[in-house]
Amino acid sequence: MSGQNTGELVDFEAEGEDHWVTLKLKDGGVIKIKMEITAVFRVGNDPNTGLPIYGVQAANVIRLASIPKELIRKSKPTSYS
């Protein structure tokens, strides 16, 4: 498979609020994740039920919400000669 989505592109509207999932990490950090739907396509019908089969193209958005100061490591500036 070439990695391309095959099927008929279907227009869509997203409803509801922007839902972020908050992950509280054991090291004290907090990250937030949400899924952004970029495309929906119909790839055919289930041979047993006749129901349409949809594929969804999505990307995860990850945001660092907070981090303990002790986890922050500043790198030394690189000198260019």
PyMOL commands that set and color helices and strands:
alter all, ss='L'
color gray80, all
select helices_A, chain A and resi 69-71
alter helices_A, ss='H'
color red, helices_A
select strands_A, chain A and resi 8-10+21-24+30-45+52-66
alter strands_A, ss='S'
color yellow, strands_A
deselect
rebuild
show_as cartoon
